């Protein structure tokens, strides 16, 4: 079996998995999925951005405390 035959077999396996994806336990979820409206998308982006900002700020505050607090306390 040469490389071309092996690649065809791999391609067939991949296509079969994709074909079965819509029929298995994930099929119902994929059928119910829809494209979000502009309002839903903008709210999702804003909430995600706010979460990233808050988590980044918390991490930065912890970093400042860990690096500066021993100097301020004279340790």
Order of alpha helices (4+ residues) and beta strands (2+ residues): alpha-alpha-alpha
